[in-house]
C-alpha cells in the first residue's frame, strides 16, 4: 500500500503491479489443497441437506420466518446485505417452505 498524507486527509492506494514489491514465482504446490472425500459425510451431492443454512445468521432467518408468518396485506420483507451472500436464496427457500405448509 502507498500512503500519501497531507494536512487534511490520508489517501491510501494499492501499489501498481511490479512497483515497490518484490515479485516471486508462485509454487504450484501451494495452489493445491487435498480434501479427503471420506470426511465430507456424504457420497453424492444429492444427499446433502438443502435446507436454509446461513452460518451465523439465525436472527436473520428468524426474522424472515416471522415476516413470512404475517398473514395480512400491506406487509413486506426488506432484506439488506452485500451482494452474493444468499439473501434472495434464503428468502426464497423460507417462502417456498411456508407455501408448502
N, C-alpha and C positions, 0 to 999 in steps of 0.2 A: 504494500500500500504506500502511496505517496501522500503525505500530509502537507498541505500548504496552510500557513496561518497568517492572518493579518489582524488588524485591530478589532474588527467586528465579528468575524466568522472563521470557522475552520472548514476547509474543503478537503474531503478525503476521496481519492480516486484510485482505482486499481492501476497498477503499473502496466504499461504497454508490454505486449509479448516480447520477451527477449531483453528487456531493459531492466537492469537492476537486480536480476535474479539469475543465478547460475542454472543453466539448462542441463538436466541429467537424463540419460536414457531410462525409459521405463522397463523394468524387469517383467517379462511376460508371466512369470510365476506369481507375481503379486496381483494379477488380474483374475486368477482362478481361486475359487473358494469351494472346497469339497462339501457336498451336502449328502449325508447318508439317508437314502430314502426310507430305511427302516425306522428312523427317528421321527418321521412325519406323522405317523399314526393312521395312515390310510394308504390304500394301494392305488386307487383311481380317484380322479378329481371329482367324479360324481358322488363319491362317498363323503365329501366334505359338507358340513352343515352350512347351508346357505342363508341362515337367519341373519338379521341385522346385528352386526357386532362392530361397533366403533370403539376401539380401545380408549378408555379414559373419558368417554363421553356419555356415561349413564344418565346424567342430568339432562343432557340434550335429548336423548332418546325418550326419557320420561316425559319431557315437555312435548315432544312430537306425539307421543301416545295420548297425553292429556288433551292436546288440541284436536287430535283425531276423534276423541270421545265426546266432543261438544256437538250435540245434535240440534243445532239451531242455525238459522240463516244469518248471514252478516258477519260470521267469524272467519278469519283467515289464519294461516300459519305463515310467519315470516322467519325465514332461515337465513342466517348470515354467517359467512366464513370464507376463508381463502378458496380459490378455485381448485378443483381436483381433490377435495378432502372427503367426498362421499355424501355431501348434504342431500343432493337430489336422490341418490340411491337409497339413503336411509329413509327419507320421507316416502318415497315410492313403495318401499318394502313394508313400512308400517301401515300405509294406507291400503295396500293390497291385502295385508293380513286382516285389517279392520273390515274391508269389503267382503272378505270370505266368511266372516262370522255370521 
